[in-house]
Amino acid sequence: MRPLIAQDIKSLYRAATHSELGLPDLSSVDWGVLDYLGWVHPSGHTAYVVMEVGMELKAIRLRRALATEGPPRTQMCSWCHHVYRGRGTALFTTTVLGSDGRRNIGNYLCRNLDCSLRIRNLTSDPPTYLPESLHVRNKIYRLQAAVLTFMARANVLN
Ligand SMILES: [Zn+2]
């Protein structure tokens, strides 16, 4: 994706202050390998995802819940299909206001939102439990489609 500066991101999340956003150091981001910019606030409970859709930037704020109880389970990231044995994913949710009232939607995703690095094999910690032979181009397409689908359900594409 194209490189963003803090001001771009602040304008996407209206009224959010720098500390509310908990922005990472953008100067060290390798934009060329990202399908979306995702980061977790230092508190660990809020996460942010920004993606280019056409020429526009779309942004969503999510709640993050780590699984801390019960036995570790095999779980797949819904966006990049990385398969973890144990606690590699977290549940990311948002509240949607629709004609049918408020409801929560959520996806189990890589807990640090590093899907882009995983599909490009730029991080292997931990390695996926179920390697795929799918070409990286197809993985990128699938990842972008999954983020888009989630954003559409969350009504942030309008
Ligand atoms: Zn993932």
Boltz pocket constraint, residues with backbone or C-beta under 6 A from the ligand:
constraints:
  - pocket:
      binder: B
      contacts: [[A, 77], [A, 78], [A, 79], [A, 80], [A, 81], [A, 82], [A, 109], [A, 110], [A, 114], [A, 115], [A, 118]]
      max_distance: 6.0
